[in-house]
Amino acid sequence: MNKLINVLQATDLTETPAVRRELVLVRVRSSMQNRTAILKEAEIFGARAVDSSVEGFALEATGDPEKLDEFIDVMRSYGEIEVTRSGLVAVSLEAKKLKLAPPVQKQAEVQLKNGVLQNG
């Protein structure tokens, strides 16, 4: 966590045209007879197996959150699962050029006005 990069700018893309995706990792524990069905269901949702063991699979899927909700529900029907989700990530489709906005000043910051330090 100490290696995280500071966020320089965030933009609300809720109402703008954008590509939105989320990543989900699902660990499915199941019996040997369900393994083929799990892989077929994963293929239907565009997921892929990233790990396999005698206990089951680790599957990776990306897409719209609604699609991923359905994928998780289907996987639940095959046995015990563990789910990790990335959260929504988006990129704007607008033609405008990306540029950094000036930093937002905090109210508690000390500012210099006319040569005098003032607490904002």
C-alpha positions in Angstrom: 0.0 0.0 0.0 2.9 2.4 0.6 3.8 2.2 -3.1 0.5 3.6 -4.3 0.8 6.6 -6.7 -1.0 9.7 -5.6 -4.1 10.6 -7.7 -3.5 13.7 -9.7 -6.9 14.1 -11.1 -10.3 12.3 -11.3 -13.1 13.0 -13.6 -16.8 12.0 -13.2 -17.7 10.1 -16.4 -21.2 9.2 -15.2 -23.1 11.3 -17.8 -20.5 11.2 -20.6 -19.9 8.7 -23.3 -17.2 6.3 -22.0 -16.0 2.7 -22.1 -16.6 1.2 -18.6 -15.2 -2.1 -17.5 -14.7 -4.1 -14.3 -12.5 -7.0 -13.5 -13.6 -9.9 -11.4 -11.6 -12.9 -10.1 -13.7 -15.9 -9.0 -12.4 -18.9 -7.2 -14.8 -21.8 -7.6 -14.6 -25.0 -5.6 -16.5 -27.9 -7.1 -16.6 -31.6 -7.7 -14.8 -33.2 -10.7 -18.1 -33.8 -12.6 -18.9 -30.1 -12.7 -15.5 -29.0 -14.1 -16.4 -29.2 -17.8 -19.7 -27.3 -17.2 -17.9 -24.6 -15.3 -15.4 -24.1 -18.1 -18.3 -23.9 -20.7 -20.1 -21.3 -18.6 -16.9 -19.3 -18.2 -16.4 -19.4 -22.0 -20.0 -18.1 -22.6 -19.2 -15.1 -20.3 -15.8 -14.5 -21.9 -14.0 -15.5 -18.8 -10.8 -17.6 -18.7 -9.3 -20.0 -16.3 -6.1 -18.4 -14.7 -5.5 -21.3 -12.3 -6.7 -24.9 -11.9 -6.3 -27.3 -9.0 -8.0 -30.5 -7.8 -10.3 -28.3 -5.7 -11.5 -26.1 -8.6 -10.6 -23.1 -10.7 -9.7 -19.4 -10.5 -11.5 -17.6 -13.3 -11.0 -14.1 -14.6 -13.7 -12.0 -16.4 -14.0 -8.4 -17.5 -17.0 -6.5 -18.6 -20.0 -4.5 -17.5 -20.9 -4.8 -13.8 -24.3 -6.3 -14.7 -22.8 -9.0 -16.8 -20.3 -9.8 -14.1 -23.1 -10.0 -11.5 -24.8 -12.7 -13.7 -21.5 -14.5 -14.1 -21.0 -14.7 -10.3 -24.6 -15.9 -9.8 -24.0 -18.7 -12.4 -20.7 -19.7 -10.7 -22.5 -19.8 -7.3 -24.7 -22.6 -8.6 -21.6 -24.9 -9.0 -20.3 -24.7 -5.5 -18.5 -22.6 -3.0 -17.0 -19.4 -4.5 -14.7 -16.5 -3.5 -15.1 -13.2 -5.4 -12.7 -10.3 -5.8 -13.8 -7.2 -7.8 -11.7 -4.4 -9.1 -14.4 -1.7 -9.1 -15.4 0.2 -12.2 -12.7 1.7 -14.5 -13.6 4.0 -17.4 -12.1 6.1 -20.2 -13.9 8.9 -21.9 -14.9 8.7 -25.5 -15.1 12.5 -26.0 -12.7 14.0 -28.5 -11.5 16.7 -26.2 -7.8 16.7 -25.3 -6.9 15.5 -21.8 -5.1 18.0 -19.6 -4.5 18.3 -15.9 -6.6 20.8 -14.1 -5.0 23.1 -11.5 -4.9 21.5 -8.0 -7.9 22.0 -5.8 -6.8 24.0 -2.7 -7.9 22.7 0.7 -9.6 25.1 3.0 -7.1 24.4 5.8 -4.2 25.4 3.5 -2.2 28.5 4.3 -2.3 30.9 1.4 -0.2 34.0 0.6 -2.3 37.1 -0.3 -0.7 40.5 -0.8 2.4 39.3 1.0 0.5 38.2 4.1 0.0 34.6 5.2 -3.6 33.8 5.6 -5.3 30.6 6.8 -7.8 29.7 4.1 
